[in-house]
Amino acid sequence: MGTLVYGSGNLRVEFDDRVLAHLQAVVGVKVRRNERFFLSWFDTRAVGDGRSAVWIAPEIPLAFRFTTTAQHRLNRPWVEAMILAAGSSAGLVLTQEPDTGEPVVSEDNSVKRTERS
C-alpha cells in the first residue's frame, strides 16, 4: 500500500500502489493545467466506513509514496475516465478499475486514513 500525503502531512491516505500510480497521473495532468477538483474515496470500516474528500489544487502540497519500485503500466481508459470525472461537479470519486482483461491488484479502493496530530 502506497501513501498519498496531503498538505502539510497531517493527512496520509493509503492506496494500493496501482491505484496510487493512476491517481498520480491524473493529478499531474490536472495540476499542470492549473485545475482544481475534489478527490473522494470510500473509507474502510477501520476509519468509519464512510467517504472522505480532499480539495486538490496546485498550491496544496501532495506527495505520492509507493511501497515498491515497480512502475505500473497505466490503464489509459481508466486515466481518461478519471480526468473527465475530476472535471465534473462531483469531482473525482475513485472507482474500480475498468475491466481490461488484466488482473487488478486491489479488489477494493477503500483506503485507510491516518491523521497525525
C-alpha positions as CSV (number, residue, x, y, z in Angstrom):
1,M,0.0,0.0,0.0
2,G,1.4,3.4,-1.0
3,T,0.5,6.6,0.6
4,L,-0.9,9.9,-0.6
5,V,0.4,12.6,1.8
6,Y,-1.9,15.7,1.6
7,G,-1.0,19.2,2.6
8,S,1.5,19.6,5.4
9,G,1.4,15.9,6.1
10,N,-1.4,15.8,8.6
11,L,-3.5,13.6,6.3
12,R,-1.9,10.4,5.0
13,V,-4.1,8.1,2.9
14,E,-3.1,4.6,2.0
15,F,-4.0,3.3,-1.5
16,D,-2.9,0.3,-3.4
17,D,0.3,1.2,-5.4
18,R,-1.5,0.6,-8.7
19,V,-4.4,2.9,-7.7
20,L,-1.9,5.5,-6.5
21,A,0.1,5.4,-9.8
22,H,-3.1,6.1,-11.7
23,L,-4.1,8.9,-9.3
24,Q,-0.6,10.4,-9.6
25,A,-1.1,10.6,-13.4
26,V,-4.5,12.2,-13.2
27,V,-3.4,14.7,-10.5
28,G,-0.4,15.6,-12.6
29,V,-2.4,16.4,-15.7
30,K,-5.0,18.5,-13.7
31,V,-2.4,20.4,-11.7
32,R,-0.3,21.2,-14.8
33,R,-3.5,22.7,-16.3
34,N,-3.9,24.7,-13.1
35,E,-7.2,23.0,-12.4
36,R,-8.7,22.3,-9.0
37,F,-11.1,19.5,-8.1
38,F,-12.4,17.3,-5.3
39,L,-10.9,13.8,-4.8
40,S,-13.0,11.4,-2.8
41,W,-12.9,7.8,-1.9
42,F,-14.7,5.3,0.3
43,D,-13.2,4.6,3.7
44,T,-12.6,1.2,5.3
45,R,-14.6,0.2,8.3
46,A,-11.5,0.9,10.4
47,V,-12.0,4.7,9.9
48,G,-15.7,4.8,9.8
49,D,-16.8,3.1,6.6
50,G,-17.9,6.4,5.1
51,R,-16.5,8.6,2.4
52,S,-13.7,11.2,2.5
53,A,-12.8,14.0,0.2
54,V,-9.9,16.5,-0.2
55,W,-9.5,19.5,-2.4
56,I,-6.8,19.1,-5.0
57,A,-5.2,22.4,-6.1
58,P,-1.7,23.4,-7.4
59,E,-1.0,25.4,-4.2
60,I,-1.6,22.4,-1.9
61,P,1.4,20.1,-1.5
62,L,1.0,16.4,-2.3
63,A,3.4,13.6,-2.1
64,F,2.9,10.1,-3.6
65,R,4.9,7.4,-1.7
66,F,5.0,3.9,-3.2
67,T,5.8,0.8,-1.3
68,T,7.5,-0.8,-4.3
69,T,9.9,0.4,-7.0
70,A,7.7,-1.2,-9.7
71,Q,6.5,1.0,-12.5
72,H,2.8,0.2,-13.0
73,R,1.6,0.0,-16.6
74,L,-1.2,2.6,-16.7
75,N,-4.7,1.7,-17.9
76,R,-5.3,4.6,-20.3
77,P,-9.1,4.3,-20.4
78,W,-9.2,4.5,-16.6
79,V,-6.9,7.5,-16.5
80,E,-9.0,9.3,-19.2
81,A,-12.2,8.5,-17.3
82,M,-10.7,9.8,-14.1
83,I,-9.6,13.0,-15.7
84,L,-13.2,13.5,-17.1
85,A,-14.7,12.8,-13.7
86,A,-12.4,15.2,-11.9
87,G,-13.8,18.0,-14.2
88,S,-17.4,17.3,-13.1
89,S,-19.2,19.0,-10.3
90,A,-18.9,15.8,-8.2
91,G,-15.2,15.7,-8.7
92,L,-13.1,12.5,-8.9
93,V,-14.7,9.7,-6.9
94,L,-12.3,6.7,-7.0
95,T,-13.9,3.6,-8.5
96,Q,-12.9,0.2,-9.5
97,E,-10.5,-0.1,-12.5
98,P,-12.5,-0.9,-15.6
99,D,-12.1,-4.5,-16.9
100,T,-9.1,-4.7,-19.1
101,G,-8.6,-8.4,-19.1
102,E,-5.6,-7.8,-16.8
103,P,-5.7,-8.7,-13.1
104,V,-6.5,-5.9,-10.7
105,V,-4.1,-5.7,-7.7
106,S,-6.8,-4.5,-5.4
107,E,-10.4,-5.5,-5.3
108,D,-11.4,-2.5,-3.2
109,N,-10.4,1.1,-3.5
110,S,-11.3,1.7,0.2
111,V,-8.4,3.2,2.0
112,K,-7.1,3.6,5.5
113,R,-6.9,7.2,6.6
114,T,-4.4,8.1,9.2
115,E,-4.4,11.6,10.7
116,R,-1.4,12.9,12.5
117,S,-1.8,15.4,15.3
